[in-house]
């Protein structure tokens, strides 16, 4: 069993770059189903989730592969298959992104119901209601959802909740629909902006992406192009917190500063010294920092994907912080692992009260999900003594070479195996 060993207590110092965004590249890869001809994506992070999506595209009859370390090439020359494999959709919920593109391209999509999610319910009913409003019908039996529409029709689609996944899935499907689709109460995350830009670059007509109202004018076809994936704002934010929690001096480059504003404002509120300009940010916290309250909200609010990492940092703040999680109902599992390291946290439903302690202690802990994994790594970097962290598969889903990047900043962190199968 692989595990991470961290010798904590070392202030991280230096400069590190940001990789491409996992949450941007996955829907963009799904969108290639809509396109004709070759597609080249650059700044693609090499992650387990990306590899899974490439396997999905291959299973649907396309050619898709890493052409170089961070460049993916996709060829869509044959008729796309309409059935998505069970083992891939249940392995990664983002695989359900293929439903909209398959439906728009072939008129029929048969996709397994996504598997359970460790951070809470992520229902697909919002996706299905959107397809339905565009003229599709669906049925669910034997663990599969079958969606049919001889031709999708543009319509006004109102989302009951600004779901990122539903916004992206309906956006993609609407690109090849007849007429105009107005998507209301849409999610506004940066990754949606990147998807819209990609679709437009390939001949789509999408406007308003990044606002609550997105207009998609249907076109008859889309052609493959070259596109650079945006920087991963969650990875950038995690690396900045690594500098603060270890009382170090860390500069993160190749980031999109505007997308980090919700987090940077909270870090400034804690009294952390932050400098930034254009595509880099620098964090210094030699004398520690104070508590602050955070509430996760859809963008442009504080991102739920940074809640766990921020909680790890607040474990060592001066004072008591209140963390409110409004997006997922089960996203405090990392709190129990942080408490094993000496954190003072009280939980009640969607609230966590975090009282800063003088220091954390190295311990054996586990990653329960992707962002929880980042949180326990951050805590291990700051803790006194040795931390052993299990469950590395989670972190490899969404962070490209995170241990190596942390070593670049001076961290004593390495991966090892105990030899067990």
N, C-alpha and C positions, 0 to 999 in steps of 0.2 A: 504494500500500500504506500503510495507516494505521500509525502508530507513536506511542509515547509518548516525549517528551523530558523528562528530569528533570535539573535543576540541583541537585545534592545538597549536603549539608553544612549544611542549615538545620534547627535544632531546631524541632520542631513544637510549637505551643502553642495551646491553646484547647479548645473543647467541640464534640463532633460526636455525632449520633444514630445508632442502629442501625436498619437496615431489617428487613423481614420475612425469615424464613428460607427460602432456596431449597430446602433439603432437607426442609422441612416442607410447603411449599405444593405440591410436585410430586405426592407421593402423595395429598394431600387433593384435588387436582384430579382425579386418577385415580378417587378414591372417589366423585366426583359421578356417575359412571356408574351407581352403585348406587341413586341417589336418584330420587325422583319430585318434580316441581315445581321452582320456582325456588330457586337457591342464591346467596348473596352472601358473598364472602370479602373481608375487609378486611386492611390491612397487607400487601398482596401486593407484592413487589418487581418492578419492571419489568426483566426479564432475558430474554436470548435463550432460555434453557431454559423459562421460563414461557410465552413466546410459542409455542414449539414444542409444548408440552403443550396449549395452547389450540387450536392447529391440529389436534392429534390428536383432541380432543373434537369439533371441527367435522366432521372426516372421519368420525367415528362417528355423525353425524347429530344432534348436539346444538348448541345455541347457546352460545357462550362468548366473552366479550370483556371488555376493560378498560372499565369504565363511567366511571371517573375515574382519576387517576394511580396510585392504589394500591388500587383496589377492582375486583374481578372479579365479573361476574355470569354464572351458568350456568343455562340453562333445559333441562330434560330432559323433554320432552313427548312424544317419539316413540319408536318402537322403536329400540333401539341396534343399530347394525350390528356384525357379529361379526368383521370383518376389519380389522386395523390396518394402515395404509399402510406400505409398505417404507421409503420415504424418510424418514419421521419416526422410526421405531423405530431405524433404523441411524444416524440423526443424533444421537440422544441415548439412552443406555442406560436412563435412567429411564423412557422410554416403555414399557418392558416392564411397568411397574406396572399397565398397563391390562388385562393378561391375566387376573388374578384377578377384577376387577370384571366384565369382559365375560363370563367363564365363568359367574359366579354369576347374572348378569342374564339371559343368553340360552341358557345350556347349551352353547354352542359358541364357542370363541375361536380364531382363526387369526392368529398374530402372527409376524412375521419374527424370525429369530434376531438378537439385538442385534449391532451392529458391534463391532469391536475397541476396546479401551480402552487409552489410552496409559500408564496407570499400572499395568497388569497385568491378569490374568485375573479376570473377574467371572462365574463360571459360573452358568447358570440351572438347573442340575440340582437345587439345593436347593429352588427354587420348584416344579419339576415333581414332585419326590418328595412334597412337601406336598400338592399337588392330588391326586396319586395316592392318598394315604392317606385322602383325603376322597371317594374313589369315582370320580375322573376317570380317563380313559385319554388317552394322548397318542401322537402320532407325529411324526416329523421327516423332512421331505423337501423338496427343492428350496428349501432355505433358510428354510422356514416350520415352525413348530411348531403343530400342531393339537391342541387340548385339548377333550375332550368330557365332559359329565356331564349326564344328563337332570335330575338334582337332586343337588347336593352333599350329602354326609352328614357330620355332625359326627363327629369322631374325635380321638384323641390323636395329635398330630403332633410328632415330635421332630426338631429341626434339628441336623444334624451340625456346623454352625458357626453362631454367632449372627449370621447375615446380616441386616443392616438391611432390605434390599430384600425378601428372602424373608419376613421377619417381617411386613412391611407388606402384601405381596401376599396372603399366606395369611389375615391378619387381615381384610382387606377381603372376600375370597371367603367366609370363614366367617360373615360377618354375615347372609347370606341362605341359609345352609345349613340343612338339617333337623337339629335337635338341637344339642348342645354340642360345641365344639371346644376342646381343651386344647393350647395351643402351648407346648412345653417347649424349654428352652435358647434362648429368644427373645432377640433383641437388646433393649437397655434404653435406647437413645438418646432424648434429649428429643423428637426429631421423631416418634418412635413414640407418646410420650405425647400429643402434639398431635393426631395422627391418631386415636387412641382417643377423645380428648375430643370431637373433631368427629363421629365416628361415633355416640357416645352422645348428643350434642346432637340428632342427626337421628333418634333412636329406636333406635339399636343398644344392645346389652347386652354391653359389653366391660369386663372387670375385670382388674386385675393389669398393665396396660400400664405399662411402666417397670420391670418386674421380669422375671425369667427365665421366669416362668410366667404366660401370659395365657389367660384363659378367655373365650370368645366364645359367647354363647347366640344361636342363630339366630333371626331374626325374619322375618316375611313381607314386610315392606316398610320402607323408610326414606324420610323426608320431608326436603326441603331446608330449611335454616335459614341464619341469618347466623352467621359465625364469624370471629374475628380470629386471624390466623396469628402464631405466636410469633416473638420476635426471633431474628435470625441470630447464633448464638453464634460462628460462624467469622468473620463480618465483625467482630463486636465484638472478638474476640481479635486479629484482624489490625490493627485500628486502635490497640489498646493497645500492640502490639509496635511500631507506627510511632512512638509516643511514646517508647518505651524505646530503640529503635535509633538515633534521632536525638538522644538525650539531651535530650529535651524534657519537656513537661508537658501531658499530654493527658487529658481527661475524656470518657468515652464514656457516653452516656445511653440510655435505653429498652432496656436489656438485661435478660436473666434471669440474675441473679447466680449462682444455684445451679448452672446449667449450665456456668459458666466456671471452677468450682473447680479442676479438674485443671490447667488452664493457669495460673491465678493462683498456685497453690501452687508451680509450677515457676519462675515469674517471681520470686516472693518468695525462693525458694531461691537465685536468682542475685543476691540483694541489691538488687533493684529496689524502690523505695518505692511501695507500692500502698495506696490508700485506697478503700473501697467501702461503700455503704449502699443497701439496697433495690434500686433499678434503675439504679444508676450505679457506675462505677469510674474511679479517677484514677491515672495512672501518672506517676512522676517518676524520671528517671535522669540527673541532671546530671553525676555523676561516673563514669558507666559502670557495669559490672556484672561478675560473675564467671561462670565456666563451670558447667554442670550436665549431668547425664545424663538422657536421656529415652528412653522405650520406648513406642511406640504400642500401644494396647490397645482393645478394645471398651469403650464407656462402662460404668462411670464412670472408665475409665483415660484416659490422655492421647490426644486424638483424632488419628487419622492425617491429618485435614484441616487440622491446625495444625502438622504436622511440618515442612513446607517453610518456613513463616514463622518458626518457632522456630529452624531451622537458620540462616536468614539473620541472625537476631539473635545467635546464638552465634558467628558469624564474627568478631564484634567484642568477644567476652567475654574476660576475663582468665583464661587457662588453656585446657585441652583438655576438650572435651565429647565424650561418646559418644552417638550417636543410633542407636537400634535400631528398624527398621521391621518390624512383625510382621503387618500387615494386607495390604499389597500388595507384590508382589515386584519392582516396577519403579518405585518412587516416589522415586528419588534423582536423576532427570534434571536437576533444578534445580541439583544440586551442581556440575555441569560449567559451567553458566552463572555461578554464583557464583565459581567458580575463575577465570573470565575477568576478573572484577572484582578479583582479588587474594586471594580467600579461600584458606585452607590447609585442604584437606579430603582425607582418604584414605578410599577406599571398598573394602569387601570384603563382597560378598553383601548381607546385610540390615543391615550395620553401616556407620556413617560416623563417623570421628574428625575432629572440628572443632577446630582450634587457632586461638584468637583472634589476629587481626593488629591492628596499630596503626591501619590505615585501609584502606578499600576504594577503588578507583579507578573512575571512570565508564568505561563501555565499551559496545560494541554487543552486546546479548544478545537472546535470544528466549524467549518463553513456550512451554513444551512441554505444559503442561496448566493447568487452572484455578488450583490452589494453588501450583504452580511460578511462575505469573505473578505472584501476590501476593508471593512470595519475592523475585523479582528487582526488583519495584517497591520493596519495603522496602529492599533493598540499595542501589538507586539513590538513595533518599532520604538515606541515610547516607553515600554515597560522595563522595569529592572529585572535582569535575569533572562533566562531562555524560555521562549515560547515555541511550542510544537503545534502546528496547525494542520488539521486533516481536512479532506474534502476538496482537493485541488481542482477537481473537474469543474467546480462552479466558477472559479476565478479564470480558468482557461476559456470559458465560454465568452467572456466579455472584455478581458484586458490582454493586450498584446505584450508579451514579455515583461510583465510587471515586476517580477523579482529582479530581472536584469536591469531595468530602469532604476530601481531602488538601489541596487548595488552601485550603479553609476554615480549615485549621490552619496555613497559612503556607507550604505546599510550593510550590516552583517546578516545576510539572508541567503539561504540556499535550499534547493530541493534535494530530497533524499528518499530512499525507499527502504522499508524494513525487510524486504525480501519475500513478503507474503503475497500470494496470488489473490 
